[in-house]
Amino acid sequence: MDDAKTMFEIYRDPHNPDRVDVVYFTELEEHERDRVLARIASATSIFRGFLKDAVKDEAKACIAALLADPQAGDLDPDAVAERLRPYLA
């Protein structure tokens, strides 16, 4: 069984509340960690969790589609969880 997973968070940008973004923590390069973590610390979390690495590409496509929606600023955590359920570890 493959237990590899990727930690991620969907968050509201602290400088532009209409913008929603995602960070994949376990994919961050060492040189960008501090900057990204500082930005996330002042952001509003919408959803966080772990993606199964076996379906990570499909999960990322699903997340990209969620964020591309014009209503992304109004994302509901329960709706996000439902959409991502097949990909969550």
N, C-alpha and C positions, 0 to 999 in steps of 0.2 A: 504494500500500500504506500502511495506517495503522500507524505505529510508536509511537503514543502509548501510554504505559503508566503504571501506578500502583504505586509501591513500597509493600509492606506487610510486616507481621511479626505472626505469631501467637506469643503468649508466655504464660508462667505468671506470674500476678500475684505480685510479690515479697512482698506483705503477706498474701496468702491463697493458699497453694500449691494449693488445690483449685480455684481460679478461673483460667480461661484466657480471654484477651482478644485483640483484634486492633487494630492501629493501621494506618491508611493514611497513610503519611508525606507523600505528595505532596498530601494534602487538608487537612493541618493548617493552621490559621490562624496567622499570625505570633505572636499573643499567647499561644498555647497550646504552641508548639514546645518551649520550655525545660522546662516542667513535664512534658510527655509524654516528652521525651528523657531526662530525669532518671529517670523511672519505668522506662522501658525499659532504661536502663543497669544497673539493679539486678535486672532480671527474668531469667528463664531462657527463652531463645529455643527455640521448638518448630519454627518454620518461617518462612522469609522468602523473598521473591521479588518478582516484578513481574507484575501482571495486565495483560492486553491491555485497553485502554480500550474497545474495540469490544464486549467481552463482560463489562465490569466489573460491571454490575448482576447478571447471572447468577452471576458469581464471588462477589460479596458475599453473595448468597442462599445459595450453597453453603457459604461460610465460616460464615455465621450458623447454618446447620443443623448444621455440625460442632461449633460452640461450644455449641449448645443441647442436644446429646446429654449425657445424664447421665454418660457415660464420658469427657467432654471432657478431664478432668484426666489421662487416660491416653493422650492423642493420640500416635500414632507418626508421626514426620516422614515416613517412607516412605509411610505410608497417606495422609497429608495430600497429599503430592506426587501420588500416584495420583489422588485425588479431584479435585485442582485442575488436573491436566494439561491439559484442554481450554482452560483460561483463562490459563495461564502464558505470559508473553512470553519 
